[in-house]
Amino acid sequence: MEEPRQSPRGTRGLAPPPALCGFLLLLVLVFGVSYAVGAQAGPVAPGMHGTSTSNGGDGGGGADMNDMENMDHGSGG
């Protein structure tokens, strides 16, 4: 009676499935392309800049509560 062949321990048991490797590679590729396109497109809104660590002013992009109170909401009063 023949015994079933077994691969040497450590060669097949530790390697992830090829489908998982392909999926992860595709995921990294998609995120990389997405980041590159986003970096080329620039900010999503006018006046929007990266975060800064300076304490002087609001950078010209923030809204004040007084600005919010003076807005016309079109409630038709």
DAGI-V195997 format. One line per field, one symbol per residue. phi: phi as a letter, one per 20 degrees, with the letter a starting at -180 (. if undefined). psi: psi as a letter, one per 40 degrees, with the letter a starting at -180 (. if undefined). burial: + if it has 24 or more other C-alpha atoms within 12 Angstrom, else -. A space follows every 10 residues. Layout:
phi=???
psi=???
burial=???
This chain:
phi=.eeffcfgfo edfeeffgff ffffffffff ffffffffff fnfebfnecf fcdfeemdnn deeefffffe feememe
psi=hiiihhiihe dddehiiddd dddddddddd dddddddddd daieihehii iieiehaeee eiiiddddde ihefef.
burial=---------- ---------- ---------- ---------- ---------- ---------- ---------- -------
